[in-house]
Amino acid sequence: MTDEPAIKVNGVSRRFGVGHAAVNALTDISLTVNPGDRVAITGPSGSGKTTLLNLIGALDRPSSGSVWVHGHDVSALSQRDASAFRREYLGLVFQDDALIPELTVFENVELPLVLIREPLRSRQSRVHALLEQLGLHDRAHHFPPTLSGGEKQRAAVARAVIHRPKVLLADEPSANLDSHAAEAVMEAISQLAAQNSLTVLVATHDLRIATHFTTRLELRDGCIQDGR
């Protein structure tokens, strides 16, 4: 057991474009997230929420500063090493569920375990148990286009946590859902976080969603407005 933070963002800025056309998406952002913290990143569209998650998720690199996740400087990883890091440490949920339409719900959720070569019997048992927990057991052999929006997002959450990551990053996971479906998705995330000691960062403009989290971080124009 260590006191190492789950996430450490040190003086990070991210600029897109060059010269007079350059846009600062983030400006000198610093923050620390401890293991098990659940953080809602709020702010209007264009405030930098997605950019921050992409940097933490090793999907992008900062223009300056560094991003550390569980002792790894993810801002310095090669593309191959970043992919390997995400497979082991991170679960990702996007506004678009990003399920593969040609695969069943079961196969979509199972895919991360296939990629890390989990034995067949073990991965099938884990997928069945998680789909049962999230109320998707009766949809296991359905294809994504036949699901409701809420079911798709719960399947996406299942896929994001099936390999037991240390950190879950979710970008506007309820943006396309009605209030009932959004509540079900956030309940699923909260329940899984508590059970698995997950560190969770969720970007949202929906303040109702923020009530599920112990910490709220507000971004505006690429700058942190409020801390804990």
N, C-alpha and C positions, 0 to 999 in steps of 0.2 A: 504494500500500500504506500503510495507516495502522495505528496502535495502538489504534484505536477498538474497544471490546468489542463482541461480537455482542449481548450482553444485559446490561443493567444495571438491577437492581432496587434502588430506594433507599427504605428505611424504609417498606415497604408493609405496610399492615394492610387486612384486608377483614372487615367486619362485616355480618351478615345480620339483619334485624329491627331493632326500635327498643325503647328503654326496657329494662325488666326482661326482655323476651323476646329481646334482642339476643344473638347468638352470634358470637364471634370465630373466624372460620375461619383467619385468618392474623394474626400479631401482629409488627409491626416487622421484617419480613423484608428483608434486604439481601444481595445476591449479585452477583457478576460472572462472566459466562461469555464466554470468548474465542472468536474464530472457530476453528472446527474442533474445539472441545471436544466430548466425548461424556459427558453427565452422566446418571446414574441417580438419580432422586428416589425415595427409598424411605420407607416408613413404613406404619403400619396404616391400615385404612379409617377415614376421617374425620380424618386428620392434616393435610389441607390440600393434598394433592398436586394434585388436579384443579383446585382454586381457583387455585393458583399457575400452572398451565399455561394456564388460561382468561385470566388477567391478561396473561401474556406473549403469548398469541395474540390479544389485542385482542377477546376474546369477552366480557369483563367489565371493569369499572373498579374500581380500588382505592378504599377508603373514605378512605385517606390514603396519601401517598407517591407515587412515580412509577415507571413501567416504560418503559425505553428499549430499542428493538431496532434495531440498525444505525443509530443516530443519530436515530431517530424516537421521539418521546414518544407511545407507543401509548395511554397512559392518558388522553390528551387528544384523541384522534381522534373525529370524528363517526362515526356508524354507517356512513355511505356511505364515508368515507375509510378506516375500519377494514376494510371489505370489500375495497376496492381494495388496501390494504396487504397483507392476507392473500394475495390472488391473486398478488402479485408476490414477496413475501418469505418466506412461510410454507408449509409442508406440514403437514397435520394428520392424525393417525391416532387413532381412538377405539377404546374397548373393543368397542363394537358397530361392525362394519366400515363401516356407513353407506353401503354400496353401493346403487345404485338398482336394484331388482329387475327393472324393465322394460327395462333396458339390458343388453347383453352385457358381458362382462369388458372387451373391447376398447373399447366405447363408454364405459364407466365411467372407464377410465384416460384415454381421449382427451378427456374433458369439460373438464378445466382448460385444455387447449390450445385448445379451441373458444372458451372464454370470453375468452381473450386474443388470439383471432383469428390463431392460428398457421396458416400456409398448409396446405392439405389434404395435399399430398404430404409436406411436412416432418413434420406431426404423425403421419401414418400410419407413416412410417419410424421415428420415435422410439418410438411405442407398440409396434410389432412388435419392435424391438430390446430394449426393456425387458422385455416379456413373455417373450421368449426367455431373457434373462438370469436372470429369476426363476423359470424353469421352468413358465411358464403359457402357453406358445405354443399348446399343444394344447387349452387351455381358452378361447381368445380369443373364440370365438363361442358360448360357453355363457352361461347366465344365472345370476346369483348363487345362487338357491335350489338349483341343482344342484351347487354346489361344496362341498368339505369346509370345516371351520372354518379350517384352515391356509391353504387356497387363497384363501379370502375375505380373510384378513388380508394375505396377500402381494399380492393385487390392490389392497387398500386402501393398502398401502405404495407400490405402483407409482403409483397415482393421486396420492398425496401428493407424489411427487418428480418426476413427469413434466415439470412446468413449471420445473424446476431452481431450487427455492427456496434461500434462504440458511440457513434454520433449519427443522428437522423437530421437531415436538412430537408425542409419542405418549403416550396415556393408557391405561395397562394393556392394551397391545396383545396380550398373551398370556394374559389372565385366563381366557378361555373355551376354551383349547386344552390338549391333552395335551402332555407334555414334548417329544415329538418334533416336533410342529407348532410349539410355542413356540420351540424351538431354531432351526428353519428360518426363522421370521419374524425372529428377532433376528440371525441370520446375514445375512439379506437387508438389514436395516437397517444393520448394521456394514459390509457390503461397499459399499453405496451411499454411505454416509457417507465412507468412505475414498476412493472414486473421485471424488466430487463436492465434497470439502472441506466437507461439511455440518456445521453445528453441530447437535447432537442432544440433546434432553432427553426422557427417557422416565420417566414415573411408573409405579412398579410396587411391589407388596408382595412379589414373588417374588425372593428374594435370589439365586436361580440366574441370573436375568436380569441382575442388577447386575454380574456378573462380565464382561460384555461391554463395560463402560464404564470409561474412565480415571478418572472422578471419581464419587464417591458423595456425595449430599447427603441427610441423613436429616431428615425432618420428624416432629414429634410434638406433638400439640395445637396446631398452627399455628405452631410455633416451630422454627427450625433447631437440630438437636442436634449434628451433626458436619459439618465442612467437608471439605476435600480429604483 
